């Protein structure tokens, strides 16, 4: 059973989840997509191949899109259509903050959709302070297992985590 440690009424501590397959990572993403609201920003950190795009595929499904999310590495931004538009942004290939500034990210971040940003550490100072930071880590002993930390930044994302916990507790895939 999952547990969230509540620091206060307004703050939720990070949620740690173990995923044992890409399907489970996508399922987590699907739950996030179903809970997502206009203007949500999910920042995905993790090594190459950790599961960032896999999680994004689930978020896209949870938003009701019929499109398969792909890694945006070569186009930087991909858009998917569902209950809300999803802007999948990948900053991996950008080396300088000036390159990121020239992207016009505000058009995506403040356009009433959901933004999923891979490699956000390359442009954190340009991204909204309130967000859901998701760190995906490999487990060396098990090539399919991932540890996923969800760190809410701001009350809205703390509430999202509070809503996510009972959904995951009811979902037999997590028990």
Order of alpha helices (4+ residues) and beta strands (2+ residues): beta-beta-beta-alpha-beta-alpha-beta-beta-alpha-alpha-beta-beta-beta-alpha
